[in-house]
């Protein structure tokens, strides 16, 4: 969950750079895609009324994140200064607020996942989703380890 939030904060920082022009122009398409994908995931979970629907939402977001992960990693390497929360510019606050609201909404939807977690299809999708998110946690931890050395 922490990595998802950090990805969106970093994305928001990248987005602010794009809105105000300059160095980060190439990040705009990825930011648009990330925000739309996250919103679709949250909305799909919110509407889910069955184990199959919850599993579909989890698998859909896992597929989405796997698909865009090479671009996220590429741009994170190119713009490492944007991976830290303290680099969020003041003009980013409205976008960050929107991302925070989506993250809070997602946190509230974990009860729905838990409701169906004993269903094998949801259990499998949830494990896959966790493993997919760990890919980003591992990347962040590896970057942090490099900085400490």
Secondary structure by P-SEA (a helix, b strand, c coil): caaaaaaaaaaaaaaaaaaaccccccaaaaaaaaaaaaaaaaaaaaacccaaaaaaaaaaaaaaaaaaaaaaaaaaaacccccccccccccaaaaaaaaaaaaaaaaaaaaaaaaccccaaaaaaaaaaaaaaaaaaaaaaaaaaaaac
